[in-house]
Amino acid sequence: MAQSKVLILQHVPWERPGRILETLEDVGLETNTLNIVDEKKPDLPDFKDISGVVIMGGPMGALDFEKHPGLKTEAKLVRASISVGKPILGICLGHQIIATALGGKLTSNAVEEIGFAPIKRLDRHDYFSMWSKEVNVLHWHSDVVGLPEGAQLLARSEKTKVQAFRIASALGLQFHLEVTPAMLEEWLAEPKMAGKLSKSEKKRMLADFEECNSQLLPLADSVFNGFAARCSTYAGFLQGK
């Protein structure tokens, strides 16, 4: 058997795994980052050699299969992974792909949610354990999803009812804990991300990040270390088969 790896699915160059990748590397897990979003028949690693799946964000819609046929493969991978207990983590678009693959409804918010704003904890789970009832996080999305049947709702915000949920071996986060200071600067310089933002809005976002980062780091560490631990356990399971 080949060495098992965590598969990271990226949709655009700037929406990288950031702190997720750092955590996986810190615990010694090997990774394989691919962009299959525009491929009808993508060449994926053997399913049995995947110890976990990370699905990153992107500007496309989760159900835009005609323009981006690889999204259908990603949805199938979600269902296949859950069926065998393989750990999955979805961020923003990835969160929406997990939800819609399991029957959640995708809709477009009337107003984009961009910048720092609080999410409220609704339930506790060791996969996503907020230490306080409310915390400011980085939002950058317009589409939202409904909760799939059987999922546990973990957090919401004023504009988005489903900000975090878990179902079986999957965790979906609508917001961005993975972003590092360097990544945020890159996003703010990328026209496809921040083209509609004014200079003052960009400056405000950088200041908010600096203010919130010390509170976000422990939550990011908790979530991504928890995911990494699940991937390590699953890799051990694969080796023992």
C-alpha positions as CSV (number, residue, x, y, z in Angstrom):
1,M,0.0,0.0,0.0
2,A,1.2,3.5,-0.8
3,Q,1.8,6.0,2.0
4,S,-1.6,7.5,3.0
5,K,-2.0,11.3,2.5
6,V,-4.5,14.0,3.4
7,L,-6.0,15.2,0.1
8,I,-6.4,19.0,-0.1
9,L,-8.7,20.2,-2.8
10,Q,-8.0,23.8,-3.8
11,H,-10.2,25.8,-6.3
12,V,-8.2,29.0,-6.9
13,P,-4.5,29.8,-6.2
14,W,-5.1,32.3,-3.4
15,E,-7.5,30.3,-1.3
16,R,-4.8,28.0,0.2
17,P,-5.0,25.8,3.3
18,G,-2.8,28.1,5.3
19,R,-2.9,27.2,9.0
20,I,-4.6,23.8,8.1
21,L,-1.5,22.8,6.1
22,E,0.8,24.0,8.8
23,T,-1.0,21.9,11.4
24,L,-1.0,18.8,9.3
25,E,2.7,19.2,8.6
26,D,3.5,19.8,12.3
27,V,2.0,16.4,13.2
28,G,3.9,14.6,10.4
29,L,1.0,14.0,8.0
30,E,1.8,13.9,4.3
31,T,-0.5,15.9,2.0
32,N,-1.5,16.1,-1.6
33,T,-2.9,19.4,-2.9
34,L,-4.9,19.3,-6.2
35,N,-7.2,21.5,-8.2
36,I,-9.7,19.4,-10.1
37,V,-12.6,21.9,-10.2
38,D,-12.6,22.2,-14.1
39,E,-11.9,18.5,-14.8
40,K,-14.6,16.2,-15.9
41,K,-12.6,13.1,-15.1
42,P,-10.0,14.1,-12.6
43,D,-7.1,11.9,-11.7
44,L,-7.5,11.4,-8.0
45,P,-5.3,9.3,-5.6
46,D,-6.6,5.9,-4.8
47,F,-9.4,6.4,-2.3
48,K,-8.0,3.8,0.0
49,D,-4.8,5.8,0.3
50,I,-6.5,9.0,1.4
51,S,-6.4,9.5,5.2
52,G,-8.5,12.7,5.2
53,V,-10.0,15.4,2.9
54,V,-9.8,19.2,3.1
55,I,-12.0,21.2,0.7
56,M,-11.1,24.8,0.4
57,G,-12.9,27.9,-0.6
58,G,-13.4,29.5,-4.0
59,P,-15.6,32.0,-6.0
60,M,-17.7,29.5,-7.8
61,G,-21.1,28.1,-6.6
62,A,-21.1,24.6,-5.0
63,L,-23.6,23.4,-7.5
64,D,-22.1,25.0,-10.6
65,F,-21.4,21.6,-12.2
66,E,-21.8,22.8,-15.8
67,K,-19.0,25.4,-15.6
68,H,-16.9,23.5,-13.1
69,P,-17.5,19.7,-13.6
70,G,-15.0,18.8,-10.9
71,L,-17.4,19.9,-8.3
72,K,-19.5,16.9,-8.9
73,T,-16.5,14.6,-8.2
74,E,-15.9,16.5,-5.0
75,A,-19.5,16.0,-3.9
76,K,-19.1,12.2,-4.6
77,L,-15.9,12.2,-2.6
78,V,-17.7,13.8,0.3
79,R,-20.4,11.1,0.3
80,A,-17.9,8.3,-0.1
81,S,-15.7,9.6,2.7
82,I,-18.6,9.9,5.1
83,S,-19.7,6.4,4.3
84,V,-16.4,5.0,5.6
85,G,-15.8,7.5,8.4
86,K,-12.9,9.3,6.6
87,P,-12.4,12.8,8.2
88,I,-13.5,15.7,6.0
89,L,-13.0,19.5,6.6
90,G,-14.7,22.0,4.4
91,I,-14.0,25.8,4.4
92,C,-16.4,28.3,2.9
93,L,-17.1,26.8,-0.5
94,G,-15.9,23.5,0.9
95,H,-18.5,23.8,3.7
96,Q,-21.2,24.4,1.1
97,I,-20.0,21.4,-1.0
98,I,-20.3,19.1,2.0
99,A,-23.8,20.5,2.9
100,T,-25.2,20.3,-0.6
101,A,-23.7,16.8,-1.2
102,L,-25.7,15.6,1.7
103,G,-29.0,17.3,0.7
104,G,-28.6,20.8,2.2
105,K,-30.1,23.7,0.2
106,L,-27.9,26.3,-1.4
107,T,-29.1,29.9,-1.6
108,S,-27.6,33.3,-2.2
109,N,-27.6,35.9,0.5
110,A,-29.0,39.3,-0.4
111,V,-25.9,40.9,1.1
112,E,-22.4,39.6,1.0
113,E,-20.8,38.8,4.4
114,I,-17.3,40.1,4.2
115,G,-15.1,41.2,7.1
116,F,-14.9,40.4,10.8
117,A,-18.2,39.8,12.6
118,P,-19.2,37.5,15.5
119,I,-20.5,34.0,15.3
120,K,-22.6,32.6,18.1
121,R,-22.1,29.1,19.5
122,L,-25.2,27.0,19.4
123,D,-23.9,23.6,20.5
124,R,-20.8,22.0,21.7
125,H,-18.8,19.2,20.1
126,D,-15.2,18.1,20.4
127,Y,-14.7,18.6,16.6
128,F,-15.5,22.4,17.1
129,S,-15.4,23.7,20.6
130,M,-15.7,27.4,21.0
131,W,-14.5,28.5,24.5
132,S,-17.0,31.4,24.6
133,K,-20.5,32.0,23.5
134,E,-19.4,34.5,20.8
135,V,-16.2,35.2,18.8
136,N,-15.3,37.4,15.9
137,V,-14.2,35.6,12.8
138,L,-13.3,36.4,9.2
139,H,-16.3,36.1,6.7
140,W,-16.0,36.2,2.9
141,H,-19.0,34.8,1.1
142,S,-22.4,35.4,-0.4
143,D,-23.9,31.9,-0.8
144,V,-25.3,30.1,2.3
145,V,-26.5,26.6,3.0
146,G,-29.3,24.9,4.9
147,L,-28.4,22.3,7.4
148,P,-28.3,18.7,6.0
149,E,-30.6,16.2,7.6
150,G,-29.0,14.6,10.6
151,A,-26.3,17.3,11.0
152,Q,-25.5,19.1,14.2
153,L,-25.6,22.9,14.0
154,L,-22.7,24.4,15.9
155,A,-22.6,28.1,15.2
156,R,-24.5,30.9,13.3
157,S,-24.1,34.6,12.7
158,E,-26.6,37.4,12.2
159,K,-26.6,37.0,8.5
160,T,-26.0,33.3,8.1
161,K,-27.9,30.6,9.9
162,V,-25.4,27.8,9.3
163,Q,-21.8,29.0,10.1
164,A,-20.5,25.7,11.4
165,F,-21.9,22.2,11.4
166,R,-20.8,18.6,11.8
167,I,-22.2,15.4,10.4
168,A,-20.6,12.0,10.9
169,S,-16.9,12.4,10.0
170,A,-17.3,15.9,8.4
171,L,-17.0,19.4,9.7
172,G,-18.1,22.4,7.7
173,L,-17.0,26.0,8.5
174,Q,-18.4,28.9,6.5
175,F,-15.8,31.3,7.9
176,H,-12.0,31.4,7.6
177,L,-9.9,30.2,10.5
178,E,-7.2,29.1,8.1
179,V,-6.1,32.6,7.0
180,T,-2.7,33.9,8.1
181,P,-1.7,37.6,8.0
182,A,0.2,37.1,4.8
183,M,-2.8,35.3,3.2
184,L,-5.1,38.2,4.1
185,E,-2.8,40.7,2.5
186,E,-2.8,38.6,-0.6
187,W,-6.6,38.4,-0.6
188,L,-6.9,42.1,-0.3
189,A,-4.5,42.6,-3.3
190,E,-6.4,40.1,-5.4
191,P,-9.1,41.9,-7.6
192,K,-11.3,38.8,-7.8
193,M,-11.5,38.7,-4.0
194,A,-11.4,42.4,-2.9
195,G,-12.2,44.3,-6.1
196,K,-15.3,45.8,-4.6
197,L,-13.7,46.9,-1.3
198,S,-12.6,50.5,-0.7
199,K,-9.1,51.4,0.6
200,S,-10.7,52.3,4.0
201,E,-12.5,48.9,4.1
202,K,-9.3,47.0,3.4
203,K,-7.5,49.0,6.1
204,R,-10.2,48.3,8.5
205,M,-10.0,44.6,7.8
206,L,-6.3,44.5,8.4
207,A,-6.8,46.3,11.7
208,D,-9.6,43.9,12.7
209,F,-7.4,40.9,11.9
210,E,-4.6,42.2,14.1
211,E,-7.1,42.8,16.9
212,C,-8.9,39.4,16.6
213,N,-5.9,37.2,15.7
214,S,-4.9,36.4,19.3
215,Q,-8.4,35.1,20.0
216,L,-8.7,33.2,16.7
217,L,-5.4,31.3,17.0
218,P,-6.5,29.1,19.9
219,L,-9.7,28.2,18.1
220,A,-7.9,27.5,14.9
221,D,-5.4,25.4,16.7
222,S,-8.1,23.4,18.4
223,V,-10.1,22.8,15.2
224,F,-7.2,22.0,13.0
225,N,-5.4,19.9,15.5
226,G,-8.6,17.9,16.1
227,F,-8.9,17.3,12.4
228,A,-5.2,16.3,12.1
229,A,-5.7,13.8,15.0
230,R,-8.6,12.3,13.2
231,C,-6.6,12.0,10.0
232,S,-3.7,10.3,12.0
233,T,-6.1,7.8,13.5
234,Y,-7.6,7.1,10.1
235,A,-4.1,6.7,8.6
236,G,-3.3,4.1,11.3
237,F,-6.5,2.3,10.5
238,L,-5.5,2.2,6.8
239,Q,-2.1,0.8,7.7
240,G,-3.6,-1.9,9.9
241,K,-5.9,-3.2,7.1
